């Protein structure tokens, strides 16, 4: 008789502003983003869980975006402009 699978189903993490910014705007991993901000990966996870990137990191994010030739938008720091799971807006 096969043993029951005891692994819990994986729940999808909500897309918060810091998650959206890191994954879909800057296209960085947690490790890369943490290194760029000069913090530990656990700090990035905390920011993403809370849905808030502290203001003292905004300048660094703006520099990262400009270095990648990405036009900076203030709403990146407060809201998710669109749901990436639904596709890119027209």
C-alpha positions as CSV (number, residue, x, y, z in Angstrom):
1,X,0.0,0.0,0.0
2,X,1.5,3.4,-1.0
3,X,2.2,5.9,1.7
4,X,0.2,9.1,1.7
5,X,2.0,12.2,0.4
6,X,2.7,14.4,3.5
7,X,3.9,17.5,1.7
8,X,1.7,20.4,2.0
9,X,0.4,22.0,-1.2
10,X,2.5,25.0,-2.2
11,X,0.7,28.2,-1.8
12,X,1.4,31.1,-4.1
13,X,3.0,34.1,-2.5
14,X,1.0,37.3,-3.0
15,X,2.5,39.9,-5.4
16,X,3.4,42.8,-3.2
17,X,5.0,46.1,-4.4
18,X,8.5,44.9,-3.5
19,X,8.0,41.5,-5.2
20,X,6.7,43.2,-8.3
21,X,9.5,45.7,-8.4
22,X,12.2,43.0,-7.9
23,X,10.8,40.4,-10.2
24,X,9.1,42.3,-13.0
25,X,10.7,45.7,-13.2
26,X,14.3,45.0,-12.2
27,X,14.3,41.3,-13.0
28,X,16.5,40.4,-10.1
29,X,16.7,37.4,-7.8
30,X,16.4,37.9,-4.1
31,X,20.2,37.3,-3.8
32,X,21.0,40.0,-6.4
33,X,18.5,42.5,-4.9
34,X,19.8,41.9,-1.4
35,X,23.4,42.5,-2.6
36,X,22.4,45.7,-4.4
37,X,20.7,47.1,-1.3
38,X,23.5,45.9,1.0
39,X,21.2,43.7,3.2
40,X,20.7,40.0,3.9
41,X,18.3,37.9,1.9
42,X,16.1,37.5,4.9
43,X,15.6,41.3,5.1
44,X,14.3,41.3,1.5
45,X,11.9,38.4,2.3
46,X,10.6,40.5,5.3
47,X,10.1,43.6,3.0
48,X,8.3,41.4,0.5
49,X,6.1,39.8,3.1
50,X,5.1,43.2,4.6
51,X,4.7,44.7,1.1
52,X,6.8,47.7,1.8
53,X,10.3,48.8,0.7
54,X,11.7,51.3,3.2
55,X,12.3,54.8,1.9
56,X,16.0,54.7,2.6
57,X,16.3,52.0,-0.2
58,X,14.4,54.1,-2.9
59,X,17.5,55.9,-4.1
60,X,19.3,52.7,-4.7
61,X,16.4,51.2,-6.6
62,X,16.1,54.3,-8.7
63,X,19.9,54.0,-9.6
64,X,19.4,50.3,-10.5
65,X,16.5,51.2,-12.8
66,X,18.3,54.0,-14.5
67,X,21.4,51.8,-15.0
68,X,19.1,49.4,-16.8
69,X,17.5,52.3,-18.8
70,X,14.1,51.7,-17.1
71,X,11.9,54.8,-16.6
72,X,11.3,55.2,-12.9
73,X,7.7,55.4,-11.7
74,X,6.8,56.5,-8.1
75,X,4.0,53.9,-7.8
76,X,6.5,51.1,-7.8
77,X,7.1,51.7,-4.2
78,X,3.5,51.7,-3.0
79,X,1.4,49.5,-5.3
80,X,1.4,46.7,-7.9
81,X,0.4,48.4,-11.1
82,X,-0.9,45.2,-12.7
83,X,-1.1,41.5,-11.9
84,X,1.7,39.8,-13.7
85,X,-0.1,36.5,-13.5
86,X,-2.8,38.0,-15.8
87,X,-0.3,39.1,-18.4
88,X,1.2,42.4,-19.4
89,X,-1.3,45.3,-19.9
90,X,-1.8,46.7,-23.3
